[in-house]
Amino acid sequence: MGDEHSREHLFALTESLRPLHKALLDETKVEYERDSGPIGNPAALLQLLTGAPFFAWLRPLSGYMADLDELLDEPEPLAPSRAAGMRARLEALLIDPAGGFAPRYLEMLQRSAEVVIAHAVMRAALSRV
C-alpha cells in the first residue's frame, strides 16, 4: 500500500472515529447528568472532558484521534508501517482490559445502538488500514 492509499484509509478511519467519539461522549454525558445534574453549556462540558475523572476514560480515544490528525497533517510521504502502527494502537485501545478505555467501551457497546452502529462503521474503516 502506497502513501496515497495509506493516507486515504487513515483519513477514512478519522472520519469514522468522529461519530463514534460523539456517541460515546453523548452516552457518558447522559450518565454524568443523571448523577450530577445538567451540564450548563459547551464550555462546561469541555472543562469536564479535559479534567473530570468521570470523563477520563474517553481521553485515550481523544488523544489517539489527535495523534492521527497530526500524522495526516505531515507533509512527507506516509510509510505503510506508520499506518500499521496506528491500526495496532487503536486495536490495543479497543481490547486492552487493563487500560481505562476498553472496559467502558464494551459497556457502551452493550447498551447503545448508536455506539454499535458507529463501532461497525469504524471497524470497516479500520479493516482497510
Sequence and secondary structure as in RCSB ss.txt:
>XXXX:A:sequence
MGDEHSREHLFALTESLRPLHKALLDETKVEYERDSGPIGNPAALLQLLTGAPFFAWLRPLSGYMADLDELLDEP
EPLAPSRAAGMRARLEALLIDPAGGFAPRYLEMLQRSAEVVIAHAVMRAALSRV
>XXXX:A:secstr
  HHHHHHHHHHHHHHHHHHHHHHHHHHHHHHHHHH    SHHHHHHHHHH GGGGGGHHHHHHHHHHHHHHH  
S   HHHHHHHHHHHHHHHH TTSSSHHHHHHHHHH HHHHHHHHHHHHHHHT 
